Amino acid sequence: MVLFMSDKNSSNAMWGGRFASGPDAIMEAINASIGFDKRMAAQDIAGSIAHSAMLAKQNIITDSYHISNIDSLIDKKQKIKNILKLQMVWLILYLEVWDMVELWFLH
């Protein structure tokens, strides 16, 4: 099995030609929705909280299990917010560094 490719004409999107083949079609399909999933995270969590409330109201799950679900979902929501903030900080830093490099080369 060939893992590394020296032929630059056979690159693939994910690895830039370092491996003989790209990701499986199923992985490309899953990864295609990541941007959408990130934008919908808050709505997904709100829907999960509402669903948990409905299950508790119908006595399908206990109130204590419902409360633990809410605590877990709120924790996940905060973690997602922190990740998105960190990604934004890195993007801003990257753009600032890029601007400095560009200015350095232009002057």
For each residue, the residues with C-beta under 8 A, 3 or more apart:
1: 20
2: 5 20
3: 19 20
4: 18 19 20
5: 2 10 11 17 18 19 20
6:
7: 10 17
8: 11 17
9:
10: 5 7 17 20
11: 5 8 15 16 17
12: 15 16 17 19 21 22 23
13: 22
14: 22 23
15: 11 12 18 19 22
16: 11 12
17: 5 7 8 10 11 12
18: 4 5 15
19: 3 4 5 12 15 22
20: 1 2 3 4 5 10
21: 12
22: 12 13 14 15 19 28
23: 12 14 27 28 31
24: 27 28
25: 28 29
26: 29 30
27: 23 24 30 31
28: 22 23 24 25 31 32
29: 25 26 32 33
30: 26 27 33
31: 23 27 28 34
32: 28 29
33: 29 30 36 37
34: 31 37 38
35: 38 39
36: 33 39 40
37: 33 34 40 41 44
38: 34 35 41 80 84
39: 35 36
40: 36 37 43 44
41: 37 38 44 45 77 80
42: 45 46 77 80
43: 40 46 47
44: 37 40 41 47 48
45: 41 42 48 49 73 74 76 77 80
46: 42 43 49 50
47: 43 44 50 51
48: 44 45 51 52 69 73
49: 45 46 52 53 69 70 73
50: 46 47 53 54
51: 47 48 54 55
52: 48 49 55 56 61 66 69 70 73
53: 49 50 56 57 66
54: 50 51 57 58
55: 51 52 58 60 61 66
56: 52 53 59 60 61 62 63 65 66
57: 53 54
58: 54 55
59: 56
60: 55 56
61: 52 55 56 65 66 69
62: 56 65 66
63: 56 66 67
64: 67 68
65: 56 61 62 68 69
66: 52 53 55 56 61 62 63 69 70
67: 63 64 70 71
68: 64 65 71 72
69: 48 49 52 61 65 66 72 73
70: 49 52 66 67 73 74
71: 67 68 74 75
72: 68 69 75 76
73: 45 48 49 52 69 70 76 77
74: 45 70 71 77 78
75: 71 72 78 79
76: 45 72 73 79 80
77: 41 42 45 73 74 80 81
78: 74 75 81 82
79: 75 76 82 83
80: 38 41 42 45 76 77 83 84
81: 77 78 84 85
82: 78 79 85 86
83: 79 80 86 87
84: 38 80 81 87 88
85: 81 82 88 89
86: 82 83 89 90
87: 83 84 90 91
88: 84 85 91 92
89: 85 86 92 93
90: 86 87 93 94
91: 87 88 94 95
92: 88 89 95 96
93: 89 90 96 97
94: 90 91 97 98
95: 91 92 98 99
96: 92 93 99 100
97: 93 94 100 101
98: 94 95 101 102
99: 95 96 102 103
100: 96 97 103 104
101: 97 98 104 105
102: 98 99 105 106
103: 99 100 106 107
104: 100 101 107
105: 101 102
106: 102 103
107: 103 104
